[in-house]
Amino acid sequence: MQTAHASSTPARQWAHQAARAQLIATLPVAERHLRLAGIPTAVLEGGEGPPMILLHGPAAHAAHWMRVIPELVASRRVIAPDLPGHGASEAGEQPLDTDRMLAWLGELIDHTCASPPTVVGQTLGGAIAARFASRHPERVKHLVLVDTFGLTPFAPPPDFALAVNAFLAQPTPDTHEHLWRQCAFDLDTIRQRMGPHWEPFVASNLERSRSPRAEAALHSLMQCFALPAIAPDELQRITTPVTLVWGRHDRATPLAAATAASKRFGWPLHVIDDCSVDVHVEQPQALLRVLLEVQP
């Protein structure tokens, strides 16, 4: 995951923050900054009710949940952090290894939740949440894994892998488009439904990805949580209720991996049609139906 792009400039950092802020301004949340496991972390919070933590995927940020947050805050206390090295969160001075990331999530729960939360994790966020729940099942009320990494070794098909590597090497509008053509079932429909939010969505994805520190953080997190599969005995230690949500056309982690996990561990599986890996962006209403059925 080595890249050739130049260091992030103050102008680029400003552009990223401006695009991200434009997305957040449309949401019924407030942003605050916490220091978690020594990592300066940006957190979006809104709503009242049982706590629900939303953990996004790689090269994303908390505002990627923008299509589900407005309905969730009507009945849940929503906490959506930017993962370390993503969005407005820094990576910290120490390596982002497994223990540090699980400590980060534990401190997030301590600082934002009065009771054990439902934790919703998508792809990379799901793998972090699953490993945390395997070590601390009593601290999570319900675990919702959305197209999560970690159920099988990360081995996307060659065209998908090429699109990922091209974007990481040179984050441009063209490589972003190519990557999202791989990630989405119907990118044109997503773009149409997001309307004026699409351009700042792309801009925020691009500018942060051009930062060498963000690249290094992403590399560390993928090495720890995405590339290896979580051992079956580790998954077996998750005693909190687990729900799986999967896009039928997910090419990063095929539906077969979710089907096998559902059968092995008895976890309910909800398959979302006309959808690939980003259910919360592509089919938000289908995801909301599952999330709002989770016992608060």
C-alpha positions as CSV (number, residue, x, y, z in Angstrom):
1,M,0.0,0.0,0.0
2,Q,2.9,2.3,-0.7
3,T,2.0,5.5,-2.6
4,A,3.8,8.1,-4.6
5,H,1.6,11.1,-3.9
6,A,3.0,14.2,-2.2
7,S,2.7,15.2,1.4
8,S,-0.6,16.8,2.4
9,T,-0.4,20.6,2.3
10,P,-2.3,23.0,4.6
11,A,-4.5,23.9,1.6
12,R,-5.4,20.2,1.1
13,Q,-6.1,19.7,4.8
14,W,-8.4,22.8,4.7
15,A,-10.2,21.4,1.6
16,H,-10.8,18.1,3.3
17,Q,-12.1,19.7,6.5
18,A,-14.3,22.0,4.5
19,A,-15.9,19.2,2.5
20,R,-16.3,17.1,5.6
21,A,-17.8,20.0,7.5
22,Q,-20.3,20.6,4.6
23,L,-21.6,17.0,5.1
24,I,-21.7,17.2,8.9
25,A,-23.6,20.5,8.7
26,T,-26.6,18.6,7.2
27,L,-26.8,16.2,10.1
28,P,-28.6,16.4,13.5
29,V,-25.3,15.9,15.4
30,A,-22.7,17.8,17.3
31,E,-19.0,17.2,16.9
32,R,-16.6,17.0,19.8
33,H,-12.9,15.9,20.1
34,L,-11.8,13.3,22.6
35,R,-8.4,11.8,23.4
36,L,-8.9,8.1,23.3
37,A,-5.9,5.8,24.0
38,G,-3.7,8.8,23.4
39,I,-5.3,9.4,20.0
40,P,-7.1,12.7,19.2
41,T,-10.4,11.6,17.9
42,A,-13.3,13.4,16.3
43,V,-16.8,12.1,17.4
44,L,-20.2,13.0,16.1
45,E,-23.0,12.6,18.6
46,G,-26.8,13.2,18.5
47,G,-30.1,11.9,19.7
48,E,-31.4,10.5,22.9
49,G,-32.1,6.9,23.9
50,P,-30.0,3.7,24.0
51,P,-26.5,4.2,22.8
52,M,-25.5,3.1,19.3
53,I,-21.9,3.4,18.1
54,L,-21.3,3.5,14.3
55,L,-17.8,2.4,13.1
56,H,-17.1,3.2,9.4
57,G,-14.8,1.4,6.9
58,P,-11.4,2.2,5.4
59,A,-10.6,5.5,3.7
60,A,-13.9,6.9,5.0
61,H,-15.1,9.0,8.0
62,A,-18.1,9.3,10.3
63,A,-20.2,11.4,7.9
64,H,-20.4,8.3,5.6
65,W,-23.2,7.3,7.9
66,M,-25.1,10.5,6.8
67,R,-27.9,8.6,5.1
68,V,-28.9,6.6,8.3
69,I,-28.0,9.1,11.1
70,P,-31.1,11.4,10.8
71,E,-33.6,8.5,11.4
72,L,-31.5,6.8,14.1
73,V,-31.2,9.9,16.3
74,A,-35.0,9.9,16.6
75,S,-34.8,6.9,19.0
76,R,-31.1,6.3,19.7
77,R,-28.1,8.1,21.1
78,V,-25.8,7.9,18.1
79,I,-22.0,8.0,18.5
80,A,-20.1,8.0,15.2
81,P,-16.3,8.5,15.5
82,D,-13.7,9.0,12.8
83,L,-11.4,6.1,13.1
84,P,-7.8,6.9,13.9
85,G,-6.0,8.4,10.9
86,H,-9.4,9.0,9.2
87,G,-11.5,12.1,8.8
88,A,-10.6,14.6,11.5
89,S,-9.0,12.1,13.8
90,E,-5.2,11.8,14.1
91,A,-3.3,8.5,14.2
92,G,-1.4,9.3,17.4
93,E,2.3,8.9,18.0
94,Q,2.3,5.1,18.8
95,P,1.6,2.3,16.3
96,L,-2.0,1.4,15.6
97,D,-1.8,-2.2,16.6
98,T,-4.6,-4.4,17.7
99,D,-4.3,-3.8,21.5
100,R,-4.2,0.0,21.0
101,M,-7.3,0.0,18.7
102,L,-9.3,-2.1,21.2
103,A,-8.3,0.2,24.0
104,W,-9.4,3.1,21.8
105,L,-12.8,1.6,21.3
106,G,-13.1,0.8,25.1
107,E,-12.3,4.4,26.0
108,L,-14.8,5.6,23.4
109,I,-17.5,3.5,25.1
110,D,-16.4,4.8,28.5
111,H,-16.6,8.5,27.4
112,T,-19.8,8.4,25.5
113,C,-22.1,5.6,26.7
114,A,-23.9,5.3,30.1
115,S,-24.7,1.7,29.4
116,P,-23.4,-1.0,27.0
117,P,-24.1,0.1,23.4
118,T,-25.1,-1.5,20.3
119,V,-22.0,-1.4,18.1
120,V,-22.5,-1.3,14.3
121,G,-19.3,-1.9,12.3
122,Q,-19.0,-1.8,8.5
123,T,-16.0,-3.6,6.8
124,L,-12.9,-2.5,8.8
125,G,-15.1,-1.1,11.6
126,G,-16.8,-4.4,11.9
127,A,-13.6,-6.3,12.3
128,I,-12.5,-3.9,15.1
129,A,-15.9,-4.3,16.8
130,A,-15.9,-8.1,16.5
131,R,-12.4,-8.4,18.1
132,F,-13.5,-6.0,20.8
133,A,-16.6,-8.0,21.5
134,S,-14.7,-11.3,21.6
135,R,-12.5,-9.9,24.5
136,H,-15.2,-7.8,26.2
137,P,-18.6,-9.3,25.4
138,E,-20.1,-7.8,28.6
139,R,-19.4,-4.2,27.3
140,V,-21.4,-4.6,24.1
141,K,-25.2,-5.1,24.2
142,H,-25.6,-6.0,20.5
143,L,-23.1,-6.3,17.7
144,V,-24.2,-5.6,14.1
145,L,-21.6,-6.5,11.5
146,V,-22.2,-4.9,8.1
147,D,-20.2,-6.6,5.3
148,T,-17.4,-7.0,7.9
149,F,-13.8,-7.9,7.2
150,G,-12.3,-10.7,9.3
151,L,-14.7,-13.5,8.6
152,T,-12.3,-14.7,5.8
153,P,-8.9,-13.5,4.7
154,F,-9.2,-10.3,2.7
155,A,-8.7,-11.4,-1.0
156,P,-10.8,-9.3,-3.3
157,P,-10.9,-10.2,-7.0
158,P,-8.1,-8.8,-9.2
159,D,-10.0,-5.9,-10.7
160,F,-11.3,-4.8,-7.3
161,A,-7.7,-5.0,-5.9
162,L,-6.3,-3.0,-8.8
163,A,-8.9,-0.3,-8.2
164,V,-8.0,-0.1,-4.5
165,N,-4.3,0.1,-5.2
166,A,-4.8,2.7,-8.0
167,F,-6.8,4.9,-5.6
168,L,-4.3,4.6,-2.8
169,A,-1.4,5.3,-5.1
170,Q,-3.0,8.4,-6.7
171,P,-6.3,9.6,-5.1
172,T,-7.9,11.5,-8.0
173,P,-11.5,11.9,-9.2
174,D,-10.9,9.2,-11.8
175,T,-9.4,6.6,-9.5
176,H,-12.1,7.4,-6.9
177,E,-14.8,6.8,-9.6
178,H,-13.1,3.5,-10.6
179,L,-13.0,2.3,-7.1
180,W,-16.6,3.2,-6.3
181,R,-17.6,1.4,-9.5
182,Q,-16.2,-1.7,-7.8
183,C,-17.7,-1.0,-4.4
184,A,-21.2,-0.1,-5.5
185,F,-23.9,-2.1,-7.2
186,D,-25.2,1.0,-9.0
187,L,-23.0,4.0,-8.5
188,D,-25.1,6.2,-10.8
189,T,-28.1,5.7,-8.6
190,I,-26.1,6.5,-5.5
191,R,-24.8,9.7,-7.1
192,Q,-28.3,10.7,-8.1
193,R,-29.8,10.0,-4.7
194,M,-27.1,11.9,-2.8
195,G,-27.6,14.9,-5.0
196,P,-25.6,18.0,-3.8
197,H,-23.9,15.9,-1.2
198,W,-22.0,13.8,-3.7
199,E,-19.3,16.3,-4.6
200,P,-18.3,17.1,-1.0
201,F,-18.5,13.3,-0.3
202,V,-15.9,12.7,-3.0
203,A,-13.8,15.7,-2.0
204,S,-13.6,14.6,1.6
205,N,-12.6,11.1,0.5
206,L,-9.9,12.4,-1.8
207,E,-8.2,14.9,0.3
208,R,-7.7,12.9,3.5
209,S,-6.4,9.9,1.4
210,R,-3.7,12.2,0.0
211,S,-2.1,12.5,3.5
212,P,0.9,10.2,4.1
213,R,-0.1,9.9,7.8
214,A,-3.6,8.8,6.8
215,E,-2.1,6.3,4.4
216,A,0.1,4.8,7.1
217,A,-2.8,4.6,9.6
218,L,-4.9,2.8,7.0
219,H,-2.1,0.4,6.2
220,S,-1.7,-0.5,9.9
221,L,-5.4,-1.0,10.4
222,M,-5.8,-3.2,7.4
223,Q,-2.8,-5.3,8.4
224,C,-4.3,-5.8,11.9
225,F,-8.0,-6.2,11.2
226,A,-8.7,-6.9,7.5
227,L,-6.1,-9.0,5.9
228,P,-6.1,-11.9,8.4
229,A,-9.2,-13.8,9.3
230,I,-10.4,-13.7,12.9
231,A,-9.8,-17.1,14.4
232,P,-13.0,-19.2,14.8
233,D,-12.3,-19.7,18.5
234,E,-12.1,-15.9,18.9
235,L,-15.4,-15.4,17.2
236,Q,-16.9,-18.2,19.4
237,R,-16.1,-16.1,22.4
238,I,-18.5,-13.4,21.3
239,T,-21.5,-14.1,23.7
240,T,-23.3,-10.9,23.0
241,P,-26.1,-11.1,20.3
242,V,-24.7,-10.7,16.8
243,T,-26.6,-9.7,13.6
244,L,-25.0,-9.9,10.1
245,V,-26.0,-7.5,7.3
246,W,-24.6,-8.1,3.9
247,G,-25.0,-6.7,0.4
248,R,-25.8,-9.5,-2.0
249,H,-23.2,-8.3,-4.5
250,D,-20.4,-7.6,-2.0
251,R,-17.1,-8.2,-3.9
252,A,-14.7,-7.4,-1.1
253,T,-16.0,-10.1,1.3
254,P,-18.4,-12.4,-0.6
255,L,-21.8,-13.3,0.8
256,A,-20.6,-16.9,1.1
257,A,-18.4,-15.9,4.1
258,A,-21.4,-14.4,5.9
259,T,-23.6,-17.4,5.1
260,A,-20.9,-19.7,6.6
261,A,-20.5,-17.6,9.7
262,S,-24.3,-17.4,10.2
263,K,-24.6,-21.2,10.0
264,R,-21.6,-21.8,12.2
265,F,-22.4,-19.4,15.0
266,G,-26.1,-19.1,14.7
267,W,-26.0,-15.4,13.9
268,P,-29.1,-14.0,12.0
269,L,-28.1,-12.8,8.5
270,H,-30.0,-10.1,6.5
271,V,-29.1,-10.0,2.8
272,I,-29.7,-6.7,1.1
273,D,-30.5,-6.9,-2.6
274,D,-29.3,-4.4,-5.2
275,C,-26.3,-3.6,-3.0
276,S,-22.6,-4.2,-2.7
277,V,-20.3,-3.4,0.2
278,D,-21.5,0.0,1.3
279,V,-25.1,-0.8,2.5
280,H,-25.3,2.4,4.6
281,V,-24.6,4.5,1.5
282,E,-26.4,2.4,-1.2
283,Q,-29.4,1.0,0.6
284,P,-29.8,3.0,3.8
285,Q,-33.5,2.3,4.4
286,A,-32.8,-1.5,4.3
287,L,-30.1,-1.1,6.9
288,L,-32.3,1.2,9.0
289,R,-35.0,-1.5,9.1
290,V,-32.4,-3.9,10.7
291,L,-30.9,-1.4,13.1
292,L,-34.2,-0.2,14.4
293,E,-35.3,-3.8,15.1
294,V,-32.3,-4.4,17.3
295,Q,-33.4,-4.6,20.9
296,P,-32.6,-1.2,22.5
